[in-house]
């Protein structure tokens, strides 16, 4: 057996016995570094409709400028998907985004306090994926147990992140603990999709409805295309 073969075998064994959550996080980090960030650095946007959401403004000539445009576009995207016409909806509120990645919603959100719950925040910062000079607070924790007091958040956003977390049911219980009376949950997720390494949960609408029994769903929208490879997206807006 050659030395190279022995090294490859050791790496395969090491991967086989690693914590699946650690493997999931590694795969997510690679996606942002290898798929998403090169598009922004190459002069584009990902998703590509950022400038359309910003009313057709010209693309910034530099990377940081495009990053902020992408971030501002995500705020518009969330409001549009949720059917919220008030462009000042987030102002003067405590807003928490579950699993924002480096897209920038917490950074551009015009909230009184904007919080990103992101287990990979330290890794994103290490690789230069988080926006510098941002007013947002990033907590490098899982959304299953957020170190905030009960009824301390006005708006919770979870956009295409519920199937990424370790325990979707516990995350939805935690959301209900954190929301203030009258607070809003904006939940955007795929249903009936094929699980992947980074999205290990195949969500069913009935399961999500049941887990949100403590909230009142005020709007439900179905989109015939998914965030991922299959299934379709659902946007729920619920009130505490």
HELIX and SHEET records of a PDB file:
HELIX    1   1 UNK A    3  UNK A   16  1                                  14    
HELIX    2   2 UNK A   20  UNK A   31  1                                  12    
HELIX    3   3 UNK A   32  UNK A   36  3                                   5    
HELIX    4   4 UNK A   37  UNK A   41  1                                   5    
HELIX    5   5 UNK A   50  UNK A   53  1                                   4    
HELIX    6   6 UNK A   63  UNK A   82  1                                  20    
HELIX    7   7 UNK A  105  UNK A  108  1                                   4    
HELIX    8   8 UNK A  121  UNK A  126  1                                   6    
HELIX    9   9 UNK A  168  UNK A  178  1                                  11    
HELIX   10  10 UNK A  205  UNK A  211  1                                   7    
SHEET    1   A 7 UNK A 137  UNK A 139  0                                        
SHEET    2   A 7 UNK A 113  UNK A 117  1                                        
SHEET    3   A 7 UNK A  94  UNK A  98  1                                        
SHEET    4   A 7 UNK A 153  UNK A 159  1                                        
SHEET    5   A 7 UNK A 179  UNK A 191  1                                        
SHEET    6   A 7 UNK A 232  UNK A 239 -1                                        
SHEET    7   A 7 UNK A 216  UNK A 223 -1                                        
END                                                                             
